[in-house]
């Protein structure tokens, strides 16, 4: 289904018609004041306009002080909050800030798990429609093998910024969007895009769709789209051979948030009678769910 890595797919030169929060108080809600720091301010009043704004960072029920927002000889560990009629408490350590989430190659809702409804619908499309009426050689098992090869090759060339190698493999509009967003990636984020075949431990077709244009006319065209989802664990074979793998099972795999990434790729091919076409990528996206969990 897919040609050998490096061999270009025919380019699709058409378009389908139709088809932790931050809170900066103005007058501190709890009438909180900083002793030894806001000595000239009234209880509950906002800092003077000439002084930097005081901001409290809230997350997970804990509050931490942004020490960079003011100057004081008192160390952060020694600062105390005072409330009327309450016992004072000290801040011993700031909550670590979550890492910045990686940019997105393309704007597309994340696909993580299979859908039962889509799975039933996909079987009908693949076996009763595509295989029977459009291409008798179409086989979902063979397609998934080719889709994995495509992910490995495209992701590795993408991590290098080698966009010329992706021409003909990725549709032109999608490749332009990827180029634009790729500029916002750091070096580490770019290297993390590369996927090894041995690191793909779970993949599935999320949705199969059929598109008809100019339906009922002599210029009717038929397209098939298949959205694939891949779960990638960096260094998966090494992890499988480690003692922790046998102890924790599959659940322990997903506990390694920093090593888990997910890729969503969508493939499109024209099945119009008399047209010879190959599968082309119209969507490519990589993301790390662990970064999202860390920010919650």
NORTALIN-V938214 format. One record per residue. N is the residue number from 1. SS is DSSP state (H for helix, E for strand, - for the rest). PHI is phi as a letter, one per 20 degrees, with the letter a starting at -180 (999 if undefined). D_LAST is the distance of its C-alpha to the last C-alpha in Angstrom with 1 decimal. Layout:
BEGIN
<<N:SS:PHI:D_LAST> <N:SS:PHI:D_LAST>>
END
This chain:
BEGIN
<<1:-:999:41.4> <2:-:e:39.8> <3:-:f:42.3> <4:-:f:42.0> <5:-:g:39.3> <6:-:n:40.6> <7:-:e:42.8> <8:-:f:41.8> <9:-:e:41.1> <10:-:f:43.0> <11:-:f:41.0> <12:-:e:40.2> <13:-:e:41.9> <14:-:b:41.3> <15:-:c:38.7> <16:-:e:38.2> <17:-:f:39.4> <18:-:m:37.8> <19:-:f:36.0> <20:-:999:6.3> <21:-:e:9.4> <22:E:d:12.9> <23:E:c:15.8> <24:-:d:19.4> <25:-:f:21.9> <26:-:e:25.4> <27:-:c:26.9> <28:-:g:24.6> <29:-:f:23.7> <30:-:e:24.3> <31:-:l:27.3> <32:-:e:25.9> <33:E:c:28.0> <34:E:e:28.1> <35:-:f:31.4> <36:-:m:33.4> <37:-:d:31.3> <38:-:d:31.7> <39:-:f:35.2> <40:-:e:36.6> <41:-:e:34.1> <42:-:f:34.5> <43:-:f:32.2> <44:-:n:29.4> <45:-:e:30.6> <46:-:f:28.7> <47:-:f:29.7> <48:-:g:32.8> <49:-:f:32.5> <50:-:f:33.8> <51:-:e:31.0> <52:-:f:27.5> <53:-:f:24.9> <54:-:e:23.1> <55:-:c:19.3> <56:E:d:16.9> <57:E:d:13.2> <58:E:d:11.2> <59:E:a:8.0> <60:-:m:8.0> <61:-:n:11.6> <62:E:d:12.9> <63:E:c:14.6> <64:E:c:15.8> <65:E:e:18.7> <66:-:f:19.1> <67:H:f:22.4> <68:H:f:23.2> <69:H:e:23.8> <70:-:b:27.0> <71:-:d:29.8> <72:-:b:30.9> <73:-:f:33.0> <74:-:f:31.0> <75:-:f:28.5> <76:H:g:24.8> <77:H:f:25.4> <78:H:e:28.3> <79:-:f:26.8> <80:E:c:26.9> <81:E:e:25.7> <82:E:c:28.5> <83:-:c:28.5> <84:-:f:31.8> <85:-:m:32.9> <86:-:d:29.9> <87:-:f:29.8> <88:-:f:28.3> <89:E:c:25.4> <90:E:d:24.6> <91:-:e:21.6> <92:-:e:22.1> <93:-:b:19.2> <94:-:f:16.5> <95:-:f:12.9> <96:-:f:12.7> <97:-:f:11.1> <98:-:f:8.9> <99:-:f:11.4> <100:-:f:12.3> <101:-:f:11.8> <102:-:f:15.3> <103:-:f:17.4> <104:-:d:18.6> <105:-:f:22.3> <106:-:b:22.7> <107:-:f:21.1> <108:-:a:20.7> <109:-:g:18.3> <110:-:f:16.8> <111:-:d:19.0> <112:-:d:17.8> <113:-:c:20.0> <114:-:f:23.6> <115:-:d:24.7> <116:H:f:27.7> <117:H:f:29.3> <118:H:f:29.0> <119:H:f:30.4> <120:H:f:33.4> <121:H:f:33.9> <122:H:f:33.6> <123:H:f:36.4> <124:H:f:38.6> <125:H:f:38.2> <126:H:f:38.7> <127:H:e:41.7> <128:H:e:43.4> <129:H:d:43.0> <130:H:f:42.3> <131:H:f:44.3> <132:H:e:47.1> <133:H:d:47.6> <134:H:d:46.1> <135:-:b:46.2> <136:-:f:47.8> <137:-:e:46.6> <138:-:f:42.9> <139:-:b:41.1> <140:H:f:37.4> <141:H:f:37.6> <142:H:f:39.2> <143:H:f:36.8> <144:H:f:33.8> <145:H:f:35.6> <146:H:f:36.3> <147:H:f:32.8> <148:H:f:31.6> <149:H:f:34.3> <150:H:f:33.3> <151:H:g:29.6> <152:H:f:30.8> <153:H:f:33.4> <154:H:f:31.5> <155:H:f:28.3> <156:H:f:30.5> <157:H:f:32.6> <158:H:f:29.5> <159:H:f:28.1> <160:-:e:31.5> <161:-:m:31.5> <162:-:e:34.7> <163:H:f:34.5> <164:H:f:38.3> <165:H:f:37.9> <166:H:e:35.5> <167:E:f:38.1> <168:-:n:39.4> <169:-:e:36.5> <170:E:d:33.9> <171:-:f:35.0> <172:H:g:35.9> <173:H:g:33.5> <174:H:f:30.5> <175:H:f:31.7> <176:H:f:32.0> <177:H:f:28.4> <178:H:f:27.3> <179:H:g:29.5> <180:H:f:28.1> <181:H:f:24.5> <182:H:f:25.5> <183:-:f:26.6> <184:-:e:23.1> <185:-:e:22.3> <186:-:f:22.8> <187:H:f:25.3> <188:H:f:22.9> <189:H:f:20.9> <190:H:f:24.3> <191:H:f:25.5> <192:-:f:22.5> <193:-:f:23.6> <194:-:f:26.7> <195:-:d:26.8> <196:-:e:29.4> <197:H:g:31.0> <198:H:f:30.7> <199:H:e:26.9> <200:E:e:26.5> <201:E:d:26.2> <202:E:b:25.5> <203:E:b:26.4> <204:E:a:27.4> <205:E:f:28.7> <206:E:e:26.3> <207:E:b:28.7> <208:E:d:32.3> <209:E:c:33.7> <210:E:d:37.2> <211:E:c:38.2> <212:E:d:41.7> <213:E:d:43.0> <214:-:l:46.4> <215:-:f:46.7> <216:-:n:50.3> <217:-:d:51.9> <218:-:f:53.6> <219:-:d:50.6> <220:-:f:48.1> <221:E:c:45.3> <222:E:c:43.0> <223:E:c:39.7> <224:E:c:37.3> <225:E:d:33.6> <226:E:c:31.6> <227:E:e:27.8> <228:E:d:26.9> <229:E:c:23.7> <230:E:c:23.7> <231:E:d:21.5> <232:E:d:22.2> <233:E:c:22.0> <234:-:f:23.4> <235:-:m:26.3> <236:H:f:26.4> <237:H:f:30.1> <238:H:f:29.8> <239:H:f:27.0> <240:H:f:29.1> <241:-:e:32.0> <242:-:e:30.1> <243:H:f:30.5> <244:H:f:26.7> <245:H:f:26.9> <246:H:f:29.6> <247:H:e:28.0> <248:H:e:24.5> <249:H:m:25.5> <250:H:f:23.4> <251:H:f:20.3> <252:H:f:20.5> <253:H:f:20.5> <254:H:f:17.0> <255:H:f:15.8> <256:-:e:16.7> <257:H:g:13.6> <258:H:f:15.2> <259:H:d:18.4> <260:E:e:17.3> <261:E:c:17.6> <262:E:c:18.7> <263:E:d:21.5> <264:E:d:22.7> <265:E:c:26.3> <266:E:d:28.7> <267:E:d:32.4> <268:E:c:35.2> <269:E:b:38.9> <270:E:e:41.9> <271:-:d:44.1> <272:-:f:46.8> <273:-:f:50.2> <274:-:n:52.0> <275:-:d:49.0> <276:-:d:48.0> <277:-:c:44.4> <278:-:c:41.7> <279:-:f:38.0> <280:E:c:36.0> <281:E:e:32.3> <282:E:d:31.0> <283:E:b:27.3> <284:E:b:25.5> <285:E:b:21.8> <286:E:c:19.7> <287:E:b:16.0> <288:-:d:13.7> <289:H:g:11.2> <290:H:f:10.1> <291:H:f:9.0> <292:H:f:6.6> <293:H:f:5.3> <294:H:f:5.5> <295:H:e:3.8> <296:-:f:0.0>>
END
